[in-house]
Amino acid sequence: MAILDNSKREASSPSTPRRAKKSLFSFSKTNSSLSNYSSHLPPPTPSHTLSQSIMEENIDNAETIIKKWDPKESSFEKFISLFQEDRKEAKEFIQCVKDLKRAMHFLVMEHSTSNKLVLAHNLMQTAMKRLEKEFYQILSTNKEHLDPESVSKSSQSSHLSQSISVDSQEDETGSENDIQAAVESISEVERLSVLAMSDLNLIADCMVGSGYAKECVKIYKIFRKSIVDEGLYRLGIESRSSAHINGKNSDALEHQVKHWINAVKVGVKTFFYGERFLCDHVFSTSNTIRETCFTDIAKEGGINLFRFPEVIAKSKKSPENIFLLMDLHETISELLPEIESIFSYESISTVKMQALSILHKLKASIQTTLSDFESSIQKNSLRTPVPGGGIHPLTNSALDYVCSLANYSGVLSDIICDSAPAAQSPFPESYFDSPSANETPTSAVSARLAWIILVLLCKLDSKAKLYNDIALSYLFLANNLQFVIEKVRKSVLKCLLGDDWISKLERKVKLYATNYENVAWNKVFLCLPESLDPSVSPDIIKEHFRKFNTAFDESYQKQKSWVVPDGKLRDEIKVSIARKLVPAYRDFYDYYMIVLSGEKNLEVLVRFSPDNIGNYLSDLFHETLPLGSLLSASTLPNSCVWHCLS
């Protein structure tokens, strides 16, 4: 009887469930030691009676608070949120539900005939209905504070993980103080986000633990999927077909690509990152539920988000689109670590694999476009010579294109390094040395771009053969090669190709200019005698002047329509000619004019003075200008020719 009296005292003394649990464990040891007492003691044993009493007391306590917040018994017409009304009582409600769950488990296992079991079951259903409404209420009323942007910002708080997870720890103490410390260190929006996520985590943990995961997950998925879908719609994410893309002009397509790039950055870094973060914290107690929820919410939107670049990669290739392709490639590459982290679950890895597949397709498309561009240079069929040996349109367009490619050297380094080596070309690599592609990714880009320029220069060689005048062919090559040099020098290409590469091309320009000079002016130089002989007859002297007049006039008339667009090269060529021709002609002129001083009509015989020769040379190689402007410029005493000869 002493044992029975002791059990009654234990049952009647006030105790918390944890204290009762400890009493139960200590009392069970005593009970086991009394197993040999007389068999006339009726079941249940004293320990079971104590446990049953504690569990039934838990049910009674749960009934009080659960019925208090039963919407059916509330006199209020409007739903009042327990978590918004009294957070302390909300925590007590959650704890009562957990105690109720333990009581139900005990009664099912030990006293399945107890009349309290039916009451406990009904209370649990009432509690779950209440929590369902609370769960939805928190999701809906905190929509603004649980939007992906707010959640993403909140995720950066150093206190957030602690403040969200602390309530889910059943034996954690001081959780209110922890949350308070966390929310005081962040902004108001982040504070509300933290509290809402903490409450959602408490409810989800309770419902999942009570066997009502399906009901909780259903509410969450429906509500949050609508948030994601609405967000992507506002970002302008929509499905587009290849036909729709191919029908766009370049400006419209560029606008769409830029819009998508901005949208995908927000979509990945804000929407999907925030949604993954929220889902992981709300359902922190179950990996399976976290994965299922996030997959159902984000998979469709993630796939739709990356359809646009896939369509672009498959669309019709054009040289100008390569820059849009590289923009897309660069954006997805930068986002790839986040994509792999956010969509890491096996059930949603389709999105991650889609992004990787798109990168592969974009690379292939860029490589194909580069090869097509090289082929377009080689296949250029324009057979009309550029007037005056000026800059060929192909040179201009190709160098603009290559300079633009150089601005994407970072993207190209990834793409070119992964591509197969270019096939050997019949073009002479001895034309100039290309940078080596064997050292770094940047070197590979340099070699590829240098190769494209080599393809261009070899094509220009064939274009030079279209001129009937060999001197003009050389001038054409000098002009175009000088244009290449200046384009390279003023762009990122200078860093990629280097000073040595430029120097080799400059030597080639000088060679072309020298060849032009020798061919174009050789006939004029041959009209002058090799030496000044005082014994030469006046008739021979007159013949020399006539031949020089004719040869110089023919050369000048032919070359006055020729152009050298680059001012520095133009001056160098004219000065080089003048330094050789003007002094030689001046010596001839001064020496033999004394002999011819008595001749009649001398101005007809001697048409050019040394000063005239310099002026005529100064007039050469200018772009098309009004005649008056050209003549006035040519007579300036400080013209390049006279300045260099003085």
C-alpha positions in Angstrom: 0.0 0.0 0.0 3.0 2.3 0.5 3.7 2.1 -3.1 0.2 2.9 -4.1 0.1 5.9 -1.7 3.4 7.1 -3.3 1.9 6.8 -6.7 -1.1 8.8 -5.8 1.1 11.6 -4.4 3.2 11.7 -7.6 0.0 11.9 -9.7 -1.6 14.6 -7.7 1.5 16.9 -7.5 1.7 19.6 -10.1 4.4 18.9 -12.7 5.3 19.9 -16.3 5.2 17.1 -18.9 9.1 17.0 -18.9 9.1 16.6 -15.1 6.4 14.0 -15.3 8.4 12.2 -18.0 11.4 12.1 -15.6 9.2 10.9 -12.8 7.7 8.2 -15.1 11.2 6.9 -15.9 12.3 6.8 -12.3 9.1 5.2 -11.2 9.2 2.5 -13.8 12.5 1.3 -12.2 10.7 0.9 -8.8 7.8 -0.8 -10.5 10.1 -3.4 -12.1 11.7 -4.1 -8.8 8.2 -5.0 -7.4 7.4 -7.5 -10.1 7.4 -10.4 -7.6 4.6 -8.9 -5.5 1.4 -11.0 -5.1 -0.5 -11.5 -8.3 -3.8 -10.4 -6.8 -3.0 -6.7 -7.6 -5.3 -5.8 -10.5 -4.0 -4.3 -13.8 -3.1 -1.8 -14.9 0.1 -1.5 -12.9 0.7 1.6 -10.7 3.3 3.0 -13.3 0.8 2.7 -16.1 -1.9 4.4 -14.0 0.5 7.3 -13.4 1.4 7.6 -17.1 -2.2 7.4 -18.1 -3.1 10.1 -15.6 -0.4 12.4 -17.0 -1.4 11.8 -20.6 -5.1 12.4 -19.8 -4.1 15.6 -17.9 -2.2 16.7 -21.1 -5.4 16.1 -23.1 -7.4 18.1 -20.7 -4.9 21.0 -20.8 -4.9 20.8 -24.6 -8.7 20.9 -24.7 -8.8 24.2 -22.9 -6.5 26.1 -25.2 -7.5 24.4 -28.4 -11.2 25.1 -27.8 -10.4 28.6 -26.9 -9.0 29.2 -30.4 -11.5 27.0 -32.2 -13.0 29.3 -35.0 -16.3 27.5 -34.7 -16.7 28.5 -31.0 -15.4 32.0 -31.4 -17.9 34.9 -31.1 -15.8 37.0 -33.4 -17.1 37.3 -37.0 -13.7 38.1 -38.3 -10.8 35.6 -38.1 -8.3 36.7 -35.5 -4.8 35.2 -35.9 -3.4 33.6 -32.8 0.1 34.3 -33.9 -0.6 38.0 -34.5 -2.7 38.4 -31.3 -0.5 36.7 -28.7 2.8 35.1 -29.8 3.4 33.7 -26.3 0.0 31.9 -26.3 0.7 30.8 -29.8 3.8 29.0 -28.6 1.7 27.4 -25.8 -0.8 26.3 -28.4 2.0 24.6 -30.4 3.3 23.0 -27.2 -0.1 21.7 -26.2 -0.5 20.1 -29.7 2.8 18.4 -29.3 1.8 17.1 -25.8 -1.5 16.0 -27.3 0.3 14.0 -29.9 2.4 12.2 -27.3 -0.7 11.5 -25.2 -2.5 10.0 -28.2 0.5 7.9 -29.0 0.6 6.6 -25.5 -3.1 5.8 -25.3 -3.0 4.0 -28.7 -0.1 1.8 -27.5 -1.1 1.2 -23.9 -4.8 2.0 -23.4 -6.5 1.9 -26.8 -9.9 1.5 -25.1 -9.6 4.8 -23.2 -12.6 7.2 -23.8 -10.0 10.0 -23.8 -8.6 8.8 -27.1 -11.7 9.9 -29.1 -11.6 13.3 -27.5 -7.8 13.6 -28.2 -8.5 12.7 -31.9 -11.2 15.4 -32.2 -9.0 18.0 -30.5 -6.1 17.2 -32.9 -8.4 17.7 -35.9 -9.6 21.0 -34.5 -6.0 22.1 -33.7 -4.9 21.1 -37.2 -7.7 23.1 -38.8 -6.7 26.1 -36.7 -3.1 25.7 -37.7 -4.0 25.4 -41.3 -5.8 28.7 -41.2 -3.0 30.3 -39.2 -0.5 29.0 -41.8 -2.5 30.4 -44.7 -3.1 33.7 -42.8 0.6 34.2 -42.2 1.4 33.5 -45.9 -1.3 35.8 -47.1 -1.0 38.7 -44.7 2.8 38.7 -44.9 2.9 38.4 -48.7 4.8 41.6 -49.0 7.3 40.6 -46.4 7.7 37.1 -47.7 8.2 38.1 -51.3 11.5 36.7 -52.8 13.3 40.0 -52.6 12.6 40.5 -48.9 13.5 36.9 -48.1 16.7 37.2 -50.1 17.7 40.3 -48.2 16.7 38.8 -44.9 18.8 35.7 -45.7 21.9 37.9 -45.5 21.3 38.6 -41.8 23.8 36.9 -39.6 21.1 36.3 -37.0 18.5 34.9 -39.3 19.3 31.2 -39.3 19.4 31.2 -35.5 16.1 33.2 -35.2 14.2 31.0 -37.6 15.5 27.6 -36.4 15.4 28.3 -32.7 11.6 27.9 -32.3 11.8 24.5 -34.0 14.1 23.2 -31.2 11.8 21.6 -28.7 14.1 22.0 -25.8 15.5 25.4 -26.7 15.2 28.0 -24.0 15.2 31.8 -24.3 14.0 31.7 -27.9 12.0 34.9 -27.6 15.2 36.7 -26.4 17.1 35.2 -29.4 14.5 36.4 -31.9 14.3 39.8 -30.2 18.1 40.2 -30.4 18.0 39.2 -34.1 15.2 41.5 -35.1 16.7 44.5 -33.4 19.7 44.3 -35.6 17.9 44.4 -38.9 15.4 46.6 -40.8 11.7 46.6 -40.3 11.0 44.6 -43.5 13.6 42.1 -42.5 12.2 42.0 -39.0 8.7 41.1 -40.2 10.2 38.5 -42.6 12.1 36.9 -39.8 9.0 36.7 -37.5 6.8 35.4 -40.3 9.3 32.7 -41.3 9.8 31.7 -37.7 6.0 31.3 -37.2 5.7 29.3 -40.4 8.5 27.1 -39.3 6.7 26.4 -35.9 3.4 25.6 -37.6 5.0 23.4 -40.3 7.1 21.5 -37.8 4.0 20.9 -35.6 1.7 19.8 -38.5 4.3 17.6 -40.1 5.2 16.0 -36.7 1.5 15.4 -36.1 0.9 13.6 -39.3 -0.7 16.5 -41.2 2.2 17.2 -43.6 0.0 16.8 -46.7 -2.4 19.5 -45.6 0.4 21.9 -44.7 2.4 21.3 -47.9 -0.7 21.7 -50.1 -1.4 25.2 -48.7 2.2 26.2 -49.0 2.7 24.9 -52.6 -0.4 26.5 -54.0 0.3 29.9 -52.4 4.0 30.1 -53.1 3.8 28.8 -56.6 1.4 31.6 -57.4 4.0 34.1 -56.0 6.7 32.7 -58.2 4.6 32.5 -61.4 3.3 36.1 -60.8 6.9 37.3 -60.3 8.2 35.7 -63.5 5.2 37.1 -65.4 6.0 40.6 -64.2 9.6 40.0 -65.3 8.3 39.4 -68.8 9.3 35.7 -69.0 7.3 34.1 -71.7 7.7 31.2 -74.2 9.1 32.1 -77.6 9.5 30.0 -80.7 12.4 29.9 -83.2 10.1 31.4 -85.8 9.3 34.3 -83.5 13.0 34.9 -82.9 14.0 34.7 -86.5 11.3 37.1 -87.5 12.8 39.9 -85.3 15.2 42.5 -86.6 18.6 42.9 -84.9 17.5 45.9 -82.8 14.4 44.1 -81.5 16.3 41.0 -80.8 19.0 42.9 -79.0 16.3 44.5 -76.8 14.8 41.1 -76.0 18.2 39.7 -75.0 19.0 42.6 -72.8 15.6 42.3 -71.2 16.1 38.6 -70.6 19.5 39.1 -69.1 18.1 41.6 -66.5 15.2 39.2 -65.9 17.3 36.1 -65.4 19.5 37.9 -62.9 16.5 38.9 -60.8 14.9 35.5 -61.3 17.9 33.5 -60.1 19.4 35.8 -57.5 16.1 37.0 -56.0 13.1 34.8 -56.9 14.4 31.3 -56.9 17.1 32.0 -54.3 14.6 33.6 -52.0 12.1 30.8 -52.6 14.6 28.1 -51.9 15.8 29.8 -48.8 12.2 30.2 -47.5 11.2 26.6 -48.3 14.4 25.3 -46.6 13.6 27.2 -43.4 9.8 26.6 -43.2 10.3 22.8 -43.7 13.7 22.5 -42.0 12.8 19.3 -40.2 12.2 17.3 -43.4 14.6 17.0 -46.4 12.0 15.1 -48.4 9.3 17.8 -47.9 11.7 20.6 -48.7 12.7 19.0 -51.9 9.2 18.1 -52.9 7.8 21.6 -52.1 10.6 23.5 -53.9 10.4 21.2 -56.9 6.7 21.6 -57.3 6.9 25.4 -56.8 10.0 26.2 -58.9 10.5 23.6 -61.6 8.0 24.9 -64.2 9.1 28.5 -63.7 12.8 27.5 -63.9 12.4 25.7 -67.1 10.4 28.6 -68.6 13.1 31.0 -67.5 15.8 29.3 -69.6 13.8 28.6 -72.7 14.6 31.9 -74.3 18.4 31.5 -74.6 17.9 27.9 -75.8 15.7 29.3 -78.7 18.3 31.9 -79.5 21.1 29.3 -79.6 19.0 27.3 -82.1 17.9 30.2 -84.2 19.4 31.3 -87.6 23.0 32.2 -87.4 24.2 35.6 -88.4 27.6 37.4 -87.7 26.0 40.3 -85.7 24.2 37.9 -83.4 27.4 36.5 -82.0 27.6 39.3 -79.5 24.1 38.5 -78.2 25.1 34.9 -77.9 28.2 35.9 -76.0 26.2 38.1 -73.7 23.9 35.2 -73.0 26.8 32.9 -72.4 28.5 35.3 -70.1 25.4 35.8 -68.0 24.5 32.2 -67.6 28.2 31.3 -66.8 28.2 34.0 -64.0 24.9 32.6 -62.6 25.9 29.0 -62.9 27.2 28.5 -59.3 24.0 29.9 -57.9 21.9 27.9 -60.4 23.7 24.7 -59.3 23.2 25.6 -55.6 19.5 26.6 -55.9 18.5 23.7 -58.1 20.6 21.1 -56.4 17.8 18.7 -55.6 17.7 15.6 -57.8 14.0 16.1 -58.6 14.6 19.6 -60.0 18.1 19.1 -61.5 16.4 19.4 -64.9 16.7 23.2 -64.6 20.4 22.9 -63.8 21.0 20.5 -66.6 19.0 22.8 -68.9 21.4 25.7 -68.1 24.4 23.6 -68.7 23.0 22.4 -72.0 22.3 25.9 -73.1 25.9 26.9 -72.3 27.0 24.1 -74.5 24.7 25.1 -77.3 25.7 28.7 -77.1 29.4 27.7 -77.3 28.7 25.6 -80.4 26.7 28.4 -81.9 29.4 31.0 -81.3 32.1 28.7 -82.7 30.0 28.1 -85.8 29.4 31.9 -86.2 33.2 32.6 -85.9 33.9 29.9 -88.6 31.2 31.3 -90.8 32.7 34.8 -90.5 36.1 33.6 -91.6 34.5 31.8 -94.5 32.6 35.0 -95.5 35.9 36.9 -95.7 37.4 34.2 -97.9 34.3 34.0 -100.1 33.9 37.8 -100.5 33.3 38.2 -104.3 33.3 41.9 -104.7 35.5 42.5 -107.8 35.2 46.2 -108.2 38.5 47.9 -107.2 38.2 50.6 -104.5 38.8 54.0 -106.3 42.2 55.5 -105.6 43.5 52.5 -103.7 41.5 53.5 -100.6 40.2 51.4 -97.7 38.2 48.4 -98.9 34.7 48.0 -97.3 35.7 44.5 -96.3 38.7 45.8 -94.3 36.5 48.3 -92.5 33.7 45.9 -91.6 36.0 43.0 -90.7 38.2 45.1 -88.4 35.1 46.6 -86.7 33.9 43.1 -86.1 37.3 41.8 -84.8 37.6 44.8 -82.5 34.2 44.1 -81.1 35.2 40.4 -80.6 38.2 41.6 -78.7 35.9 43.3 -76.1 34.6 39.8 -75.3 38.0 38.2 -74.8 37.0 36.8 -71.4 34.0 35.0 -72.9 35.9 33.9 -76.0 38.7 32.4 -73.9 36.3 29.8 -72.5 34.8 29.1 -75.8 37.9 29.0 -78.0 39.9 26.9 -75.5 37.1 24.3 -75.7 37.0 24.3 -79.5 38.9 22.0 -81.7 42.1 23.5 -83.3 41.5 25.2 -86.6 42.3 23.3 -89.7 45.5 24.2 -91.6 44.8 27.0 -94.1 46.5 27.4 -97.5 47.3 31.0 -96.6 50.9 31.9 -96.1 51.6 32.2 -92.3 54.9 33.8 -93.2 52.9 36.9 -94.1 53.3 37.8 -90.4 53.7 35.8 -87.2 50.6 35.2 -85.1 50.7 35.1 -81.3 51.1 31.6 -79.9 47.9 29.8 -78.7 49.8 27.4 -76.4 50.2 29.4 -73.3 47.0 30.8 -71.7 43.3 31.2 -72.6 44.0 34.8 -73.5 46.7 33.6 -75.9 44.3 31.3 -77.6 41.9 34.3 -78.2 44.9 36.4 -79.5 45.9 33.7 -81.9 42.3 33.2 -83.2 41.8 36.9 -83.8 45.2 37.3 -85.4 44.3 34.4 -87.7 41.1 36.1 -88.7 43.1 39.3 -89.6 45.5 37.1 -91.5 42.6 35.7 -93.5 41.5 39.2 -94.2 45.0 40.4 -95.4 45.4 37.4 -97.6 42.0 38.2 -99.2 43.2 41.8 -99.7 46.2 40.5 -101.6 43.8 39.0 -104.1 41.8 42.2 -104.2 45.0 44.2 -105.0 45.4 42.1 -108.2 42.2 43.7 -109.5 44.1 46.9 -110.2 45.6 47.4 -113.6 48.4 49.6 -112.2 50.9 47.7 -110.1 51.9 50.9 -108.2 48.2 51.4 -107.2 48.1 47.8 -106.0 51.0 48.4 -103.6 49.4 51.7 -102.4 46.1 49.8 -101.8 47.9 47.2 -99.7 49.8 49.9 -97.8 46.6 51.8 -97.1 44.6 48.8 -95.9 47.4 47.4 -93.8 47.9 50.8 -92.2 44.2 50.9 -91.5 44.4 47.5 -89.7 47.3 48.8 -87.6 45.5 51.9 -86.5 42.4 50.0 -85.6 44.4 47.5 -83.6 46.4 50.2 -81.8 43.2 52.1 -80.7 41.3 49.1 -79.4 41.6 46.2 -77.0 43.3 44.3 -79.8 46.6 46.1 -79.0 46.7 44.3 -75.6 45.8 41.0 -77.1 48.2 41.1 -80.1 51.0 43.0 -78.6 53.5 45.6 -79.8 55.7 43.1 -81.7 52.8 42.0 -83.8 52.1 45.7 -84.7 55.8 46.3 -85.5 55.9 43.5 -87.9 52.9 44.9 -89.8 54.4 48.4 -89.8 57.5 47.0 -91.5 55.2 45.4 -94.1 53.5 48.8 -94.7 56.9 50.4 -95.3 57.7 47.7 -97.8 54.5 48.2 -99.7 55.1 52.0 -99.7 58.6 51.6 -101.0 57.4 49.3 -103.7 54.7 51.8 -104.7 57.3 54.6 -104.8 59.7 52.6 -107.0 57.1 51.5 -109.5 55.2 54.8 -109.7 58.1 57.3 -109.9 60.8 55.3 -111.5 60.0 56.6 -115.0 60.3 60.2 -113.7 63.7 59.5 -112.2 65.0 58.0 -115.4 64.3 61.2 -117.3 67.0 62.9 -115.3 70.6 62.4 -116.4 72.8 60.2 -114.1 75.4 63.0 -114.0 75.7 66.6 -114.9 77.9 67.0 -117.9 78.8 70.6 -119.1 79.6 69.3 -122.5 76.0 68.1 -123.2 74.4 70.0 -126.1 71.4 72.2 -125.5 69.3 69.9 -127.7 70.0 67.0 -125.4 69.2 69.2 -122.4 65.9 70.2 -123.9 65.0 66.6 -124.6 65.7 65.8 -120.9 63.3 68.6 -119.9 60.6 67.5 -122.3 60.8 63.9 -121.1 60.7 65.0 -117.5 57.7 67.3 -118.1 55.8 64.4 -119.8 56.7 61.8 -117.3 56.0 63.9 -114.2 52.8 65.3 -115.7 51.6 61.7 -116.5 52.5 60.5 -113.0 50.9 63.4 -111.3 47.7 63.3 -113.4 47.4 59.5 -112.8 48.1 59.8 -109.1 46.1 62.9 -108.2 43.0 60.7 -107.8 44.8 58.2 -105.6 44.3 58.5 -101.9 46.2 57.8 -98.6 43.5 58.2 -95.9 46.0 57.9 -93.0 47.6 61.4 -92.5 50.9 60.0 -91.1 51.4 57.5 -93.9 50.4 60.1 -96.5 53.1 62.5 -95.2 55.7 59.8 -95.0 55.1 58.7 -98.6 55.2 62.3 -100.0 58.2 63.3 -98.0 60.1 60.2 -99.1 59.3 61.0 -102.8 60.2 64.7 -102.4 63.5 64.0 -100.6 64.6 62.0 -103.6 63.0 63.8 -106.5 63.1 67.5 -105.6 66.9 67.7 -104.8 67.8 65.7 -108.0 65.5 67.9 -110.1 66.8 71.1 -108.5 70.4 70.2 -109.3 69.5 69.4 -112.9 67.4 72.6 -113.1 69.9 75.0 -111.7 72.8 73.5 -113.6 71.2 73.5 -117.1 69.0 76.6 -116.9 72.1 78.7 -117.3 72.8 76.9 -120.6 69.2 77.5 -121.8 68.9 81.1 -120.5 68.9 82.6 -123.9 66.3 80.3 -125.4 62.9 81.6 -126.5 59.7 80.4 -125.0 61.6 78.9 -122.1 58.5 78.7 -119.9 57.0 76.3 -122.4 60.1 74.2 -122.4 60.7 74.2 -118.7 57.2 73.8 -117.2 58.2 72.9 -113.6 60.5 74.7 -111.2 61.8 72.8 -108.2 59.3 74.7 -106.0 56.5 73.6 -108.3 57.5 70.0 -107.9 57.2 70.2 -104.1 53.7 71.9 -104.4 52.5 69.3 -106.8 53.6 66.5 -104.5 51.9 68.2 -101.6 48.6 68.0 -103.5 48.7 64.2 -103.8 46.8 61.5 -101.9 44.2 63.7 -100.3 40.6 62.5 -99.9 38.1 64.2 -102.3 38.0 67.9 -101.4 36.9 71.0 -103.3 39.5 72.1 -105.8 39.9 75.5 -104.1 40.7 74.0 -100.8 43.2 71.6 -102.2 45.1 74.3 -104.2 45.2 76.7 -101.3 46.5 74.0 -99.0 49.2 72.9 -101.4 50.7 76.4 -101.7 51.2 76.8 -98.0 54.9 77.2 -97.2 54.7 75.0 -94.2 53.3 72.1 -96.0 54.6 68.7 -95.0 56.9 68.5 -98.0 58.5 71.9 -97.6 58.7 71.5 -93.9 60.7 68.3 -94.2 62.9 69.6 -97.1 63.8 72.8 -95.3 
